[in-house]
Amino acid sequence: MALLKMREIRYMTAEQRKNQLKNLHKEHALLRASKATGGSLEKPSKVKEVKKTIARILTVMTENGELEPTNS
């Protein structure tokens, strides 16, 4: 579920993107908690994939005006 391509994200509705983002944030929190408690992850690369997918979704949401761009 973690790895989504930009094309797939762009074809989602705004509501689907919000739901997917919410689910990915939950999954990322679980992976971080598992790593922090000393447990070994089956696929350590999964953390990186989830983070990249979250960034992709946020990028598309910003492009479409669903989120306000932040000035960093």
C-alpha positions as CSV (number, residue, x, y, z in Angstrom):
1,M,0.0,0.0,0.0
2,A,2.9,2.3,0.6
3,L,4.4,2.9,-2.8
4,L,2.2,5.0,-5.0
5,K,3.3,6.6,-8.3
6,M,2.6,10.2,-9.1
7,R,0.2,9.2,-11.9
8,E,-1.9,7.2,-9.4
9,I,-2.0,10.0,-6.9
10,R,-3.0,12.6,-9.5
11,Y,-6.0,10.4,-10.6
12,M,-7.3,10.2,-7.1
13,T,-10.0,12.5,-5.8
14,A,-9.2,15.0,-3.1
15,E,-11.0,12.9,-0.6
16,Q,-9.1,9.8,-1.6
17,R,-5.8,11.6,-1.2
18,K,-6.8,12.8,2.3
19,N,-7.8,9.3,3.4
20,Q,-4.6,7.8,1.9
21,L,-2.5,10.5,3.6
22,K,-4.2,9.8,6.9
23,N,-3.5,6.0,6.6
24,L,0.1,6.6,5.6
25,H,0.7,8.8,8.6
26,K,-0.7,6.0,10.9
27,E,1.5,3.5,9.2
28,H,4.5,5.7,9.5
29,A,3.8,6.2,13.2
30,L,3.6,2.4,13.7
31,L,6.8,1.8,11.9
32,R,8.6,4.5,13.9
33,A,7.2,3.1,17.2
34,S,8.3,-0.4,16.2
35,K,11.8,0.8,15.4
36,A,12.0,2.9,18.6
37,T,11.1,0.0,20.9
38,G,14.0,-2.0,19.7
39,G,12.1,-4.4,17.5
40,S,13.5,-5.2,14.1
41,L,11.5,-4.4,11.1
42,E,10.9,-7.0,8.4
43,K,11.5,-4.4,5.7
44,P,13.5,-1.4,6.9
45,S,13.1,0.2,3.5
46,K,9.3,0.4,4.1
47,V,9.9,3.5,6.3
48,K,11.6,5.3,3.4
49,E,8.8,4.3,1.0
50,V,6.1,5.6,3.3
51,K,7.9,8.9,3.8
52,K,8.3,9.4,0.1
53,T,4.7,8.5,-0.7
54,I,3.5,11.0,2.0
55,A,5.7,13.7,0.3
56,R,4.3,12.8,-3.1
57,I,0.7,13.2,-1.9
58,L,1.5,16.5,-0.2
59,T,3.1,17.7,-3.4
60,V,0.1,17.0,-5.5
61,M,-2.2,18.5,-2.8
62,T,-0.2,21.7,-2.8
63,E,-0.2,21.8,-6.6
64,N,-4.0,21.5,-6.7
65,G,-4.5,24.1,-4.0
66,E,-5.8,21.6,-1.5
67,L,-3.0,22.7,0.9
68,E,-1.5,26.1,1.5
69,P,2.2,26.1,0.5
70,T,4.6,26.7,3.4
71,N,7.4,29.1,3.3
72,S,10.6,27.6,4.6
